[in-house]
Amino acid sequence: MSTKIDLQFVKSLDLDLLEKGVEVWIIRIIGQVKFKTIDGWTRVYEAIIDTGAPVSFIPKSIWTRIESKIETDYVVSGIVPKKECSLPVKVGEVNCMVVGVKATSNPLRIKAYFAPTDKVPLIIGLYDFLTLFRLCCDYRRQEVFLET
């Protein structure tokens, strides 16, 4: 039997473009996650569910307080292949759960990039996470959820 874990859409205007007279809406899928600690589980954190991110991304203030296994150092770069547009990270594993209003996932062990700063958002990416769930998304109906 499958379980539905509710997510939500968050919509905001791109203020930088609006100053230039161009209206562009930023639409994100947001979910709630908890991470395993030595003493149990963290509070619930809001995370961007990003189907374009290959791996989850965890800010420093979170990953330094949870149980994590660091495997190696790495450099992440995006669509701009310049050194100044890259970020050195640690790659490792954490245990987490997706928390919905009516349902919570079983604990998951996922790969993640550990950021050296808090200037990055908490991002849930495809590998080890979205490959375990079915993401159902209908923006026009404002329905979005993960299905186990």
N, C-alpha and C positions, 0 to 999 in steps of 0.2 A: 504494500500500500504506500502510495506517495504522500509526502507531506509538503505543504506550501508554507514558505517563509516569506512574509511580506517585506517588500522594499518600498521605496518611495521615489518620486521624481522631485527634484528641486530645480526651480527655474529662476534665473536672474539675468538682468541686462548686462552686457559687456559695456561697462562705463567708459572705458578708453575709446571704444568705437563710437559710443553715443556722443562723446565730446566732439567727434568729427562729423556728426550728423548721420551716422549709420546705425540703424537699429538691428542688433544681433542678440538673440537670446541664448544664454548658456544653459543647457539642459543636462543635468546629471542624474544618475541613478545612485541613490544612497541606501546603504544597509547598516545594520548594527552588528558589531562583533565584540567578542570577549577573548582574552588571551589567558593561557595557563601561567600561573605563577607558582612559586614554591608553596605558598599558603592556600592556593585554591584558584580562583579566577578573578580577573580584573573587573572593574566597572565596565559598562557598555560604552564602546567608542563608535562614533559615526565614521563610516568609511565610504569613499567613492568606489562604486563598482565600475571598473574600467575594462571593457572588453578589448581595448587596444593596448593594454599593458600586459606584457608577456608574463610578468611575475608580480606578486604583491610587493608593496613598498611601505615600510614601517618607519615612522619618525623616531629619532633618538630617544625622546622622553618616554616612549612606550617600550621599545625593544630592550632598553637597559634595565627595565623593571620587571621583565617577564622571563620565563624560562626560554632560553634560546640556545641553539647549537650553531656556532659559527663555523663555516666550512672553508671559506677562502675570502680574499679581497678581490674586488672587481671594479671596473669603471663602467658606469652606465652613461650612454649618450642617446640623444633623441634624434629628431629628424634633421637637426643641424649638426653636421659632422665636424665641429670645431672643438678643440681642446677646452676652451673656455665655456663651452655648452655641455660639458660632461660633469659627472659627479662620482667621486670615489665612494664605494659602498662596501659593506661586508655582505656576503651571501651565506644564508643559513636556513634553519628550520625552526618553526614555532608550532605550538598547538593552539588552536582557536575554535570558536563556535560562532555560527551565525545565529543572531537572536531576532526573532520576529515577535509580533504582538501575540499570536496564538500558538506559535511553534518555534522550537530551537533545534538546530542541527545537532547531530552527534559530534563529539570532538574530532577535529581534523588536524592532521600534521601537514603543514604546507611549507613550500620553499618561499623565501622572501629576501628582498634586498633591505638591508638595515642602513638607514640614512645616517650621515654624520651630523645631522642638524634637525631642528624642528621646523625648518622653513619649507618643508614639503608636506603635502597632505598624506593621510593614511589612505592607501589605494589597495583595493583587492583586484588582483589581476587574474589572468586566465589559468596559468599553470598551477596544478594541484588544487585549485579552488573551483573555478568555474567549469573545469573539466569534470568535476564530481556532481554538479547540479545541472538542471535544465533551467536556463534563464528565460522567463516568459515576460515579454515586454510589449505593451500596447499603449503607446503614449496618448492616442486620441481618446481612449477610454480611461486613461489614468490608472491603468492596471500594470503592476510590475511585481514579480515575485520569483523566488527560486523554488524549484521543485526537486525533492529528493527522489 
